[in-house]
């Protein structure tokens, strides 16, 4: 269930997503909240900017959070992201032991946290993640739609 603070943090993730537009990257943004609800990491897609295929918003935000906290286990953190994570990012959530994911828009083509696949709640894995979806969904989806419309014309 979405919390009031989830909306506020999704706005911060949307700000990150907009930053990706500067380099022509797909506008996806993420923030990681620490144990007291403070932002301990953030990131936006940077594949075009870096030439790194793993430079997804979620991975960059998780790396920043781990550096801030000085540990790879993020078992008291929440990831807030504007688009449903792909399989790579869902796997990173599980491996980092993140207990809670808040997402904006669902990804019906490549989503791996409940739409196409549900890697983060697969009971065969050593960790599962609570998923809260649809937070500021219309705004998150509109940002992506506005980005892709000229590319598909």
Buried (B, 14 or more C-beta within 10 A) or exposed (E): EEBEEBEEBBBBBBBBBBBBBEEEBBBBBBBBBBEEEEBBBBBBBBBEBEEEEEBBBBBBBBBBBBEBBEEBEBEBBBBBBBBBBBBBBBBBBBBBBBBBBBBBBBBEEBBBBBBBBBBBBBEEEEBBBEBBBBBBBEBBBEBBEEBEEEEEE
